[in-house]
Amino acid sequence: MKLLEKFKEAERLLEFAKDCEGVSRVELISARDVVVDERVRFQCSHSGCREYGKRFMCPPYVPEVEEFKKLLSKYLMAIILQVEGQTAGETADEEAKRLALLLHEAVYRTEKQAFSSGFPFAAGFIGGPCILCEKCPAGDGHKYCLRREKARPSMEAMGIDVLKTCEKAGLKIAFMPGKVIWTGMVLLD
Ligand code: SF4
């Protein structure tokens, strides 16, 4: 695909992503504006994340940060998607999960759409650990993800600084009690 056609197609994909259930904001950025910082991965592995080693789409099962940086350098653009909602009271955890799954679905659908629109290397990343299965078998000595066709790694797992990347995209993330914002991404090329 010619460069100009890629941009036009990316614009159509933005509209597609915006129409996915639950999506509140989308932006298109240069892949060069995706900020990667080794400290994000360090936080996964050494700051007490409860999911470390327990989900196949989280470290240590995903590529190293250096490997991801090389991969990222080959991409042209990225679509950033956000799903947000209120999560207060007794049902807060359930609602946060529901919103995380909506983001997962939107990332997955946008990636598939990108693939069929002429971006053969489209790659989706979710926000937070993959929770497609209630209990991921990663921590139980199983070797493979149960839903490889749909599972996607989180941005944080790859060492992406989500806050700085969102800033570059002009998307603000304000941490407010009772509110959750999940951010995902689809790399395009
Ligand atoms: S799809 Fe299931 S098995 Fe695969 S990483 Fe997600 S939770 Fe684990």
Residues whose N, C-alpha, C, O or C-beta is under 5 A from the ligand:
A	BS01	SF4	R55 F56 M57 C130 I131 L132 C133 C136 P137 C145 L146 R147 A151
